[in-house]
Amino acid sequence: MAPRTNGELQDAFDTAKGAWGMCAAKVDMIVDCQTKAQAKIDAELGRTKHE
């Protein structure tokens, strides 16, 4: 249901902002994990860092 008051709108915004923050933290964790995994693979294969 759509917010009907400023208070309800603020609550919806706060909920969305919290969910956005949790999602961003998960994305950061995945990127960090993939970066570390790629560095390990590159080190094992004797490659230099690529962009």
PyMOL Python script that loads the backbone (N, CA, C, O; Angstrom):
from pymol import cmd

cmd.read_pdbstr("""\
ATOM      1  N   MET A   1       0.841  -1.173   0.000  1.00  0.00           N
ATOM      2  CA  MET A   1       0.000   0.000   0.000  1.00  0.00           C
ATOM      3  C   MET A   1       0.894   1.246   0.000  1.00  0.00           C
ATOM      4  O   MET A   1       1.946   1.266   0.639  1.00  0.00           O
ATOM      5  N   ALA A   2       0.473   2.252  -0.703  1.00  0.00           N
ATOM      6  CA  ALA A   2       1.232   3.493  -0.803  1.00  0.00           C
ATOM      7  C   ALA A   2       1.135   4.291   0.498  1.00  0.00           C
ATOM      8  O   ALA A   2       0.093   4.296   1.153  1.00  0.00           O
ATOM      9  N   PRO A   3       2.219   4.959   0.867  1.00  0.00           N
ATOM     10  CA  PRO A   3       2.185   5.800   2.066  1.00  0.00           C
ATOM     11  C   PRO A   3       1.141   6.910   1.913  1.00  0.00           C
ATOM     12  O   PRO A   3       0.988   7.487   0.836  1.00  0.00           O
ATOM     13  N   ARG A   4       0.435   7.196   2.991  1.00  0.00           N
ATOM     14  CA  ARG A   4      -0.611   8.225   2.947  1.00  0.00           C
ATOM     15  C   ARG A   4      -0.229   9.480   3.723  1.00  0.00           C
ATOM     16  O   ARG A   4      -0.854  10.528   3.562  1.00  0.00           O
ATOM     17  N   THR A   5       0.785   9.374   4.555  1.00  0.00           N
ATOM     18  CA  THR A   5       1.205  10.537   5.347  1.00  0.00           C
ATOM     19  C   THR A   5       2.713  10.705   5.208  1.00  0.00           C
ATOM     20  O   THR A   5       3.414   9.809   4.738  1.00  0.00           O
ATOM     21  N   ASN A   6       3.190  11.855   5.619  1.00  0.00           N
ATOM     22  CA  ASN A   6       4.636  12.085   5.596  1.00  0.00           C
ATOM     23  C   ASN A   6       5.360  11.084   6.484  1.00  0.00           C
ATOM     24  O   ASN A   6       6.457  10.634   6.151  1.00  0.00           O
ATOM     25  N   GLY A   7       4.754  10.737   7.607  1.00  0.00           N
ATOM     26  CA  GLY A   7       5.364   9.760   8.512  1.00  0.00           C
ATOM     27  C   GLY A   7       5.487   8.394   7.861  1.00  0.00           C
ATOM     28  O   GLY A   7       6.519   7.733   7.979  1.00  0.00           O
ATOM     29  N   GLU A   8       4.425   7.971   7.167  1.00  0.00           N
ATOM     30  CA  GLU A   8       4.472   6.685   6.465  1.00  0.00           C
ATOM     31  C   GLU A   8       5.501   6.722   5.334  1.00  0.00           C
ATOM     32  O   GLU A   8       6.211   5.746   5.092  1.00  0.00           O
ATOM     33  N   LEU A   9       5.569   7.863   4.649  1.00  0.00           N
ATOM     34  CA  LEU A   9       6.551   8.008   3.576  1.00  0.00           C
ATOM     35  C   LEU A   9       7.967   7.943   4.141  1.00  0.00           C
ATOM     36  O   LEU A   9       8.844   7.312   3.550  1.00  0.00           O
ATOM     37  N   GLN A  10       8.192   8.588   5.276  1.00  0.00           N
ATOM     38  CA  GLN A  10       9.516   8.547   5.917  1.00  0.00           C
ATOM     39  C   GLN A  10       9.866   7.128   6.342  1.00  0.00           C
ATOM     40  O   GLN A  10      11.008   6.696   6.181  1.00  0.00           O
ATOM     41  N   ASP A  11       8.896   6.401   6.883  1.00  0.00           N
ATOM     42  CA  ASP A  11       9.130   5.006   7.281  1.00  0.00           C
ATOM     43  C   ASP A  11       9.496   4.148   6.073  1.00  0.00           C
ATOM     44  O   ASP A  11      10.408   3.324   6.142  1.00  0.00           O
ATOM     45  N   ALA A  12       8.778   4.345   4.965  1.00  0.00           N
ATOM     46  CA  ALA A  12       9.067   3.585   3.746  1.00  0.00           C
ATOM     47  C   ALA A  12      10.465   3.918   3.232  1.00  0.00           C
ATOM     48  O   ALA A  12      11.203   3.035   2.794  1.00  0.00           O
ATOM     49  N   PHE A  13      10.818   5.196   3.290  1.00  0.00           N
ATOM     50  CA  PHE A  13      12.145   5.624   2.851  1.00  0.00           C
ATOM     51  C   PHE A  13      13.233   5.011   3.726  1.00  0.00           C
ATOM     52  O   PHE A  13      14.244   4.526   3.218  1.00  0.00           O
ATOM     53  N   ASP A  14      13.026   5.034   5.035  1.00  0.00           N
ATOM     54  CA  ASP A  14      14.005   4.454   5.960  1.00  0.00           C
ATOM     55  C   ASP A  14      14.178   2.954   5.715  1.00  0.00           C
ATOM     56  O   ASP A  14      15.293   2.436   5.764  1.00  0.00           O
ATOM     57  N   THR A  15      13.073   2.266   5.452  1.00  0.00           N
ATOM     58  CA  THR A  15      13.134   0.831   5.162  1.00  0.00           C
ATOM     59  C   THR A  15      13.918   0.578   3.875  1.00  0.00           C
ATOM     60  O   THR A  15      14.774  -0.305   3.823  1.00  0.00           O
ATOM     61  N   ALA A  16      13.616   1.362   2.839  1.00  0.00           N
ATOM     62  CA  ALA A  16      14.313   1.199   1.562  1.00  0.00           C
ATOM     63  C   ALA A  16      15.797   1.518   1.704  1.00  0.00           C
ATOM     64  O   ALA A  16      16.645   0.826   1.140  1.00  0.00           O
ATOM     65  N   LYS A  17      16.105   2.565   2.457  1.00  0.00           N
ATOM     66  CA  LYS A  17      17.508   2.958   2.661  1.00  0.00           C
ATOM     67  C   LYS A  17      18.276   1.860   3.389  1.00  0.00           C
ATOM     68  O   LYS A  17      19.428   1.579   3.060  1.00  0.00           O
ATOM     69  N   GLY A  18      17.638   1.243   4.375  1.00  0.00           N
ATOM     70  CA  GLY A  18      18.280   0.150   5.105  1.00  0.00           C
ATOM     71  C   GLY A  18      18.532  -1.051   4.211  1.00  0.00           C
ATOM     72  O   GLY A  18      19.597  -1.665   4.269  1.00  0.00           O
ATOM     73  N   ALA A  19      17.545  -1.384   3.382  1.00  0.00           N
ATOM     74  CA  ALA A  19      17.700  -2.514   2.461  1.00  0.00           C
ATOM     75  C   ALA A  19      18.793  -2.223   1.438  1.00  0.00           C
ATOM     76  O   ALA A  19      19.564  -3.113   1.078  1.00  0.00           O
ATOM     77  N   TRP A  20      18.859  -0.978   0.969  1.00  0.00           N
ATOM     78  CA  TRP A  20      19.881  -0.578   0.008  1.00  0.00           C
ATOM     79  C   TRP A  20      21.267  -0.724   0.636  1.00  0.00           C
ATOM     80  O   TRP A  20      22.198  -1.197  -0.016  1.00  0.00           O
ATOM     81  N   GLY A  21      21.403  -0.328   1.873  1.00  0.00           N
ATOM     82  CA  GLY A  21      22.682  -0.454   2.571  1.00  0.00           C
ATOM     83  C   GLY A  21      23.102  -1.903   2.740  1.00  0.00           C
ATOM     84  O   GLY A  21      24.275  -2.233   2.567  1.00  0.00           O
ATOM     85  N   MET A  22      22.150  -2.776   3.079  1.00  0.00           N
ATOM     86  CA  MET A  22      22.466  -4.203   3.226  1.00  0.00           C
ATOM     87  C   MET A  22      22.887  -4.797   1.883  1.00  0.00           C
ATOM     88  O   MET A  22      23.819  -5.598   1.815  1.00  0.00           O
ATOM     89  N   CYS A  23      22.197  -4.401   0.821  1.00  0.00           N
ATOM     90  CA  CYS A  23      22.540  -4.893  -0.510  1.00  0.00           C
ATOM     91  C   CYS A  23      23.943  -4.426  -0.905  1.00  0.00           C
ATOM     92  O   CYS A  23      24.733  -5.211  -1.429  1.00  0.00           O
ATOM     93  N   ALA A  24      24.250  -3.172  -0.659  1.00  0.00           N
ATOM     94  CA  ALA A  24      25.568  -2.629  -0.991  1.00  0.00           C
ATOM     95  C   ALA A  24      26.667  -3.359  -0.226  1.00  0.00           C
ATOM     96  O   ALA A  24      27.735  -3.622  -0.779  1.00  0.00           O
ATOM     97  N   ALA A  25      26.418  -3.685   1.023  1.00  0.00           N
ATOM     98  CA  ALA A  25      27.406  -4.422   1.819  1.00  0.00           C
ATOM     99  C   ALA A  25      27.647  -5.811   1.235  1.00  0.00           C
ATOM    100  O   ALA A  25      28.784  -6.282   1.213  1.00  0.00           O
ATOM    101  N   LYS A  26      26.595  -6.467   0.765  1.00  0.00           N
ATOM    102  CA  LYS A  26      26.747  -7.790   0.152  1.00  0.00           C
ATOM    103  C   LYS A  26      27.523  -7.698  -1.151  1.00  0.00           C
ATOM    104  O   LYS A  26      28.374  -8.544  -1.427  1.00  0.00           O
ATOM    105  N   VAL A  27      27.238  -6.677  -1.955  1.00  0.00           N
ATOM    106  CA  VAL A  27      27.975  -6.483  -3.204  1.00  0.00           C
ATOM    107  C   VAL A  27      29.449  -6.242  -2.906  1.00  0.00           C
ATOM    108  O   VAL A  27      30.313  -6.818  -3.568  1.00  0.00           O
ATOM    109  N   ASP A  28      29.748  -5.403  -1.923  1.00  0.00           N
ATOM    110  CA  ASP A  28      31.139  -5.142  -1.538  1.00  0.00           C
ATOM    111  C   ASP A  28      31.839  -6.430  -1.110  1.00  0.00           C
ATOM    112  O   ASP A  28      32.998  -6.652  -1.460  1.00  0.00           O
ATOM    113  N   MET A  29      31.139  -7.277  -0.355  1.00  0.00           N
ATOM    114  CA  MET A  29      31.709  -8.540   0.104  1.00  0.00           C
ATOM    115  C   MET A  29      32.017  -9.453  -1.086  1.00  0.00           C
ATOM    116  O   MET A  29      33.069 -10.092  -1.120  1.00  0.00           O
ATOM    117  N   ILE A  30      31.115  -9.516  -2.050  1.00  0.00           N
ATOM    118  CA  ILE A  30      31.314 -10.360  -3.230  1.00  0.00           C
ATOM    119  C   ILE A  30      32.490  -9.858  -4.055  1.00  0.00           C
ATOM    120  O   ILE A  30      33.328 -10.648  -4.489  1.00  0.00           O
ATOM    121  N   VAL A  31      32.557  -8.546  -4.273  1.00  0.00           N
ATOM    122  CA  VAL A  31      33.669  -7.974  -5.046  1.00  0.00           C
ATOM    123  C   VAL A  31      34.994  -8.256  -4.357  1.00  0.00           C
ATOM    124  O   VAL A  31      35.965  -8.622  -5.019  1.00  0.00           O
ATOM    125  N   ASP A  32      35.052  -8.094  -3.044  1.00  0.00           N
ATOM    126  CA  ASP A  32      36.271  -8.359  -2.284  1.00  0.00           C
ATOM    127  C   ASP A  32      36.687  -9.822  -2.426  1.00  0.00           C
ATOM    128  O   ASP A  32      37.859 -10.125  -2.649  1.00  0.00           O
ATOM    129  N   CYS A  33      35.723 -10.717  -2.295  1.00  0.00           N
ATOM    130  CA  CYS A  33      36.002 -12.151  -2.410  1.00  0.00           C
ATOM    131  C   CYS A  33      36.522 -12.493  -3.805  1.00  0.00           C
ATOM    132  O   CYS A  33      37.491 -13.239  -3.941  1.00  0.00           O
ATOM    133  N   GLN A  34      35.880 -11.949  -4.840  1.00  0.00           N
ATOM    134  CA  GLN A  34      36.301 -12.234  -6.209  1.00  0.00           C
ATOM    135  C   GLN A  34      37.685 -11.659  -6.495  1.00  0.00           C
ATOM    136  O   GLN A  34      38.487 -12.283  -7.191  1.00  0.00           O
ATOM    137  N   THR A  35      37.967 -10.473  -5.963  1.00  0.00           N
ATOM    138  CA  THR A  35      39.278  -9.856  -6.161  1.00  0.00           C
ATOM    139  C   THR A  35      40.374 -10.701  -5.521  1.00  0.00           C
ATOM    140  O   THR A  35      41.426 -10.919  -6.122  1.00  0.00           O
ATOM    141  N   LYS A  36      40.127 -11.174  -4.305  1.00  0.00           N
ATOM    142  CA  LYS A  36      41.106 -12.027  -3.622  1.00  0.00           C
ATOM    143  C   LYS A  36      41.284 -13.354  -4.351  1.00  0.00           C
ATOM    144  O   LYS A  36      42.405 -13.845  -4.481  1.00  0.00           O
ATOM    145  N   ALA A  37      40.194 -13.932  -4.821  1.00  0.00           N
ATOM    146  CA  ALA A  37      40.278 -15.207  -5.540  1.00  0.00           C
ATOM    147  C   ALA A  37      41.060 -15.033  -6.834  1.00  0.00           C
ATOM    148  O   ALA A  37      41.878 -15.884  -7.183  1.00  0.00           O
ATOM    149  N   GLN A  38      40.816 -13.939  -7.548  1.00  0.00           N
ATOM    150  CA  GLN A  38      41.533 -13.706  -8.802  1.00  0.00           C
ATOM    151  C   GLN A  38      43.012 -13.465  -8.539  1.00  0.00           C
ATOM    152  O   GLN A  38      43.853 -13.937  -9.304  1.00  0.00           O
ATOM    153  N   ALA A  39      43.346 -12.747  -7.482  1.00  0.00           N
ATOM    154  CA  ALA A  39      44.748 -12.509  -7.138  1.00  0.00           C
ATOM    155  C   ALA A  39      45.449 -13.832  -6.835  1.00  0.00           C
ATOM    156  O   ALA A  39      46.599 -14.030  -7.226  1.00  0.00           O
ATOM    157  N   LYS A  40      44.762 -14.730  -6.144  1.00  0.00           N
ATOM    158  CA  LYS A  40      45.338 -16.040  -5.838  1.00  0.00           C
ATOM    159  C   LYS A  40      45.568 -16.837  -7.117  1.00  0.00           C
ATOM    160  O   LYS A  40      46.617 -17.459  -7.285  1.00  0.00           O
ATOM    161  N   ILE A  41      44.597 -16.819  -8.010  1.00  0.00           N
ATOM    162  CA  ILE A  41      44.739 -17.528  -9.290  1.00  0.00           C
ATOM    163  C   ILE A  41      45.902 -16.953 -10.080  1.00  0.00           C
ATOM    164  O   ILE A  41      46.728 -17.697 -10.610  1.00  0.00           O
ATOM    165  N   ASP A  42      45.967 -15.629 -10.158  1.00  0.00           N
ATOM    166  CA  ASP A  42      47.049 -14.981 -10.898  1.00  0.00           C
ATOM    167  C   ASP A  42      48.410 -15.325 -10.301  1.00  0.00           C
ATOM    168  O   ASP A  42      49.367 -15.561 -11.039  1.00  0.00           O
ATOM    169  N   ALA A  43      48.507 -15.355  -8.974  1.00  0.00           N
ATOM    170  CA  ALA A  43      49.772 -15.684  -8.317  1.00  0.00           C
ATOM    171  C   ALA A  43      50.177 -17.127  -8.614  1.00  0.00           C
ATOM    172  O   ALA A  43      51.352 -17.412  -8.847  1.00  0.00           O
ATOM    173  N   GLU A  44      49.208 -18.027  -8.606  1.00  0.00           N
ATOM    174  CA  GLU A  44      49.508 -19.431  -8.886  1.00  0.00           C
ATOM    175  C   GLU A  44      49.955 -19.638 -10.326  1.00  0.00           C
ATOM    176  O   GLU A  44      50.749 -20.533 -10.613  1.00  0.00           O
ATOM    177  N   LEU A  45      49.445 -18.811 -11.229  1.00  0.00           N
ATOM    178  CA  LEU A  45      49.809 -18.939 -12.638  1.00  0.00           C
ATOM    179  C   LEU A  45      50.970 -18.029 -13.025  1.00  0.00           C
ATOM    180  O   LEU A  45      51.408 -18.034 -14.175  1.00  0.00           O
ATOM    181  N   GLY A  46      51.466 -17.255 -12.074  1.00  0.00           N
ATOM    182  CA  GLY A  46      52.602 -16.379 -12.324  1.00  0.00           C
ATOM    183  C   GLY A  46      52.260 -15.177 -13.180  1.00  0.00           C
ATOM    184  O   GLY A  46      53.128 -14.619 -13.852  1.00  0.00           O
ATOM    185  N   ARG A  47      51.022 -14.785 -13.159  1.00  0.00           N
ATOM    186  CA  ARG A  47      50.599 -13.621 -13.943  1.00  0.00           C
ATOM    187  C   ARG A  47      50.755 -12.353 -13.121  1.00  0.00           C
ATOM    188  O   ARG A  47      50.777 -12.384 -11.891  1.00  0.00           O
ATOM    189  N   THR A  48      50.862 -11.237 -13.832  1.00  0.00           N
ATOM    190  CA  THR A  48      50.848  -9.944 -13.157  1.00  0.00           C
ATOM    191  C   THR A  48      49.410  -9.453 -13.093  1.00  0.00           C
ATOM    192  O   THR A  48      48.539  -9.943 -13.811  1.00  0.00           O
ATOM    193  N   LYS A  49      49.176  -8.478 -12.221  1.00  0.00           N
ATOM    194  CA  LYS A  49      47.828  -7.933 -12.046  1.00  0.00           C
ATOM    195  C   LYS A  49      47.357  -7.311 -13.354  1.00  0.00           C
ATOM    196  O   LYS A  49      48.114  -6.623 -14.039  1.00  0.00           O
ATOM    197  N   HIS A  50      46.102  -7.564 -13.685  1.00  0.00           N
ATOM    198  CA  HIS A  50      45.525  -6.967 -14.885  1.00  0.00           C
ATOM    199  C   HIS A  50      44.399  -6.027 -14.498  1.00  0.00           C
ATOM    200  O   HIS A  50      43.829  -6.127 -13.412  1.00  0.00           O
ATOM    201  N   GLU A  51      44.094  -5.131 -15.386  1.00  0.00           N
ATOM    202  CA  GLU A  51      43.020  -4.151 -15.137  1.00  0.00           C
ATOM    203  C   GLU A  51      41.780  -4.585 -15.851  1.00  0.00           C
ATOM    204  O   GLU A  51      40.756  -3.906 -15.777  1.00  0.00           O
TER     205      GLU A  51
END
""", "prot")
cmd.dss("prot")
cmd.show_as("cartoon", "prot")
cmd.util.cbc("prot")
cmd.orient("prot")
